[in-house]
Every structure is written in C-alpha cells, then in structure tokens.
C-alpha cells in the first residue's frame, strides 16, 4: 500500500512533524498475528495485530528499536502485553544503523513512519486518544524527541533507558513514562534520565519515572506498567 504526501507534509518531516492521523479506515484489516509491512519499501517494518477484540477502536503503540537494532528484536519487549491488552504494535525499521536525528537531522525515518502510520490507520479503526510512541535506548531518545514534537498525535510516550531529547517545537502535553537502570553502563542514568526527567517536569509534562536495580534493559514488569493505561482488555 502506498501513500502520496503533500509538499507541506514532506517539509514537515525535516522538522520532525508527522502528517498521518487516524480516521475511518477504508482498507481491509489484517488478521491477528505478525505482519511485514512494505509501505516503506523494504518489508522490514512489522505490525503485530492482537486477537480479535470485543469491539471498539484499537489502541496503537509504535515501538522504536535501539541502535543497530531490528523490529524482530524489539517486538518481544511489548508483544505479550499487546496480545493481553488488545493493542496494535507497530515496529518500524530505521534507514541507517540508528534513527536519523541522531545523525544530525530528521528526514528518511520520519517519511517511513508517516507511511506506516497511514497504512495502519487505513486498515484499522485506531483510538486517537490511545496512540503511544515507545522506544528503547536510541529508540527511546527518538521517541521522546518525536513524541514531544507530535503531541497532538501521541497521547503517551514510553522511553525505556533514553539518552537525550532534541530541543525543538513541542505540541500538546502527552503523558510520559521513563524507566532506567541504576547500573546502566551504556547510557548512565546520572547523565541521561536523571537530567531528562526534571527538565520535562519543569516544562509541565506529567512523568511517571521508574528507576530499577539493573543495567541497559527493559524489565518485563516495567514494560507492562508503561502500557497499562492503553490496554483494551485486562491480562488474564
């Protein structure tokens, strides 16, 4: 499935702005399970569709992998929660070894994400009040940056061990969840989340911040806590 974007939308990518918005779907929904999406032109991005729900609009979580990562390695962080909670789980693939802004500028990864969101919104009735952007490590830094810029689209940002956030335009006031290991040697907590979180709170964002006794990882209980407000159905 392809999408044509206006010149204004393409210009917005350079500033980190997404144009896709949920609306009445016109395409056929995909069955439950894991699907490769080719709207980005590489069939590496993935979408997990939960078992059929009892009805109503579906929550959506976009999950961004870390540096040198891949959707297949990122999906297990939240896949079980998506199945239990009844939410769509979209995992894009970065064009390079990590996300574009970490190399200095927005562009190709925003274009890919916009195309993927258009496809998901065209196939499923997504709840506009329950769209979250999540990420781990470099993906968490990207999720914070993109989520704050696109706060009209994302109601919740889930940052697992972020390193930084890029200053820029901000819109809306999405709720923010941050977790970080006290023994993280990849992105040390003192230089990262312990600096990021106070700045977010000073800017008026509601932040649920969880430190844990561990390293550069995502504990399963914290992953579940992060998505609990989005779940369509309770575990069990």
C-alpha positions in Angstrom: 0.0 0.0 0.0 1.4 3.4 -1.0 0.6 6.9 0.1 1.2 10.3 -1.6 2.2 13.1 0.6 1.9 16.8 0.0 4.9 19.1 -0.3 3.9 20.6 3.1 3.9 17.1 4.7 7.3 16.4 3.3 8.6 19.7 4.5 7.3 18.8 7.9 9.4 15.7 8.1 12.5 17.9 8.2 11.2 19.4 11.4 10.2 16.1 12.9 6.5 16.5 12.2 4.2 13.7 11.1 1.1 14.2 9.0 -0.7 10.9 9.4 -3.9 11.0 11.5 -6.4 8.3 12.5 -9.7 8.3 10.7 -12.3 5.9 9.3 -10.5 3.0 7.7 -11.0 2.3 4.0 -8.8 -0.8 3.6 -9.1 -4.4 4.7 -7.9 -5.1 8.3 -5.1 -7.7 8.7 -5.8 -10.9 10.7 -4.3 -11.5 14.1 -0.6 -12.2 14.2 2.7 -10.7 12.9 2.8 -9.0 9.5 5.6 -7.4 7.5 4.7 -4.1 6.0 6.1 -3.0 2.7 4.7 0.6 2.6 8.3 1.7 3.5 9.7 -0.2 0.5 11.8 -2.7 2.4 9.3 -5.1 4.2 11.4 -5.0 7.4 9.0 -3.0 9.5 6.5 -5.1 11.4 3.0 -4.9 12.8 1.6 -7.2 15.4 -2.2 -7.5 15.4 -3.8 -8.8 18.6 -6.5 -11.4 18.7 -10.0 -10.0 17.8 -11.3 -7.7 20.5 -14.8 -7.4 21.7 -15.3 -4.2 19.6 -14.4 -0.6 19.5 -11.4 1.3 18.4 -7.9 -0.2 18.9 -5.1 1.4 20.8 -1.8 1.6 19.0 1.8 1.5 20.3 4.7 2.4 17.9 7.9 0.7 19.2 11.3 2.0 18.1 14.4 -0.2 18.4 17.8 0.7 19.7 21.0 1.4 17.7 21.9 -1.5 15.4 18.6 -3.0 16.3 15.7 -4.5 14.3 12.0 -4.8 14.7 12.2 -8.6 15.3 14.4 -7.9 18.4 12.3 -5.0 19.6 8.9 -6.6 19.4 9.3 -9.1 22.3 9.6 -6.1 24.7 5.8 -5.4 24.3 4.4 -8.3 22.2 2.9 -10.3 25.1 1.4 -7.1 26.6 -0.1 -6.2 23.1 -1.7 -9.7 23.0 -3.1 -9.5 26.5 -4.1 -5.8 26.3 -5.5 -5.8 22.8 -3.4 -3.1 21.2 -1.7 -2.9 17.8 2.1 -2.9 18.0 3.9 -1.3 15.1 7.7 -1.6 14.9 9.4 0.5 12.2 13.0 -0.1 10.9 15.4 2.8 10.8 17.1 3.5 7.5 20.5 3.5 9.0 22.1 1.8 12.0 20.1 4.2 14.2 17.5 6.9 13.9 18.0 9.9 11.6 18.1 12.7 14.1 20.9 11.1 16.0 23.0 11.6 12.8 22.1 15.3 12.8 18.8 15.8 11.0 15.3 14.5 10.5 14.2 13.0 7.2 14.1 9.4 6.0 12.9 7.8 9.2 10.0 10.3 9.6 9.0 9.6 6.0 8.9 5.8 6.7 7.0 6.3 10.0 4.4 8.5 8.3 3.9 5.9 5.5 3.5 3.1 8.0 1.0 5.1 10.1 -1.1 5.9 7.0 -1.3 2.1 6.3 -2.2 1.2 9.8 -4.9 4.0 10.0 -6.2 2.8 6.7 -6.6 -0.8 7.8 -7.8 -0.3 11.4 -10.0 1.9 13.5 -7.5 3.3 15.9 -8.4 5.2 19.0 -7.0 8.7 18.7 -6.8 9.0 22.5 -4.7 5.9 22.9 -1.7 6.2 20.5 1.7 5.9 22.1 5.3 6.2 20.9 7.7 3.9 22.7 11.4 3.1 22.3 14.5 1.6 23.9 17.9 3.3 24.2 18.5 5.3 20.9 14.8 4.5 20.2 13.8 6.0 23.5 15.7 9.2 22.7 14.0 9.3 19.3 10.6 8.5 20.9 10.9 11.4 23.3 12.0 13.8 20.6 9.3 12.8 18.1 6.6 12.3 20.7 7.1 15.8 22.1 7.0 17.4 18.7 3.9 15.4 17.7 2.0 15.7 21.0 -1.3 16.1 19.1 -0.9 12.6 17.7 0.7 10.7 20.6 -1.1 10.8 23.9 1.7 8.9 25.7 5.5 8.5 25.3 7.3 5.4 26.7 11.0 5.9 27.0 13.0 2.9 28.2 16.6 4.0 29.0 16.7 7.2 26.9 19.9 9.1 26.4 18.6 12.6 25.4 15.9 14.6 23.8 16.5 17.0 20.9 15.1 20.6 21.6 12.5 21.8 19.2 8.9 22.5 18.5 6.5 21.0 21.0 2.8 20.4 20.8 0.3 19.0 23.2 1.1 17.5 26.6 1.4 13.8 26.2 1.9 11.7 29.4 5.5 10.4 29.7 6.8 7.1 31.1 10.5 6.8 31.7 12.4 3.8 33.1 16.2 3.5 33.6 18.6 1.1 35.3 20.8 2.4 38.0 23.6 0.2 36.8 23.3 1.2 33.1 26.8 1.5 31.7 25.7 2.1 28.1 23.6 5.3 28.9 24.5 6.1 32.5 21.5 7.2 34.5 23.1 10.3 36.0 23.9 11.7 32.6 20.6 10.7 31.0 17.2 10.1 32.7 18.2 11.9 35.9 18.7 15.0 33.7 15.9 14.5 31.2 13.1 13.9 33.7 13.4 17.1 35.8 13.5 19.1 32.6 10.3 17.5 31.4 8.6 18.1 34.7 9.7 21.7 34.7 8.1 22.1 31.3 4.8 20.9 32.6 4.8 17.3 31.5 3.4 14.5 33.7 6.2 12.0 34.0 6.0 8.5 35.6 9.6 7.8 36.3 10.8 4.4 37.4 14.4 3.5 38.4 15.4 -0.1 38.8 18.4 -2.1 40.0 19.7 -3.2 36.7 21.5 -2.3 33.5 20.6 -1.4 29.9 17.4 -3.4 29.6 13.6 -3.3 29.9 12.3 -5.3 32.8 9.0 -7.0 31.9 7.1 -5.6 34.8 8.0 -2.0 33.8 7.1 -2.7 30.2 3.7 -3.8 31.4 3.3 -0.8 33.7 4.2 1.5 30.8 1.4 0.3 28.6 -1.2 -0.4 31.2 -3.2 2.8 30.6 -3.5 1.9 26.9 -4.7 -1.7 27.4 -8.1 -2.5 25.9 -8.6 -5.6 28.0 -7.0 -6.7 31.3 -4.5 -9.5 31.4 -5.7 -13.0 32.0 
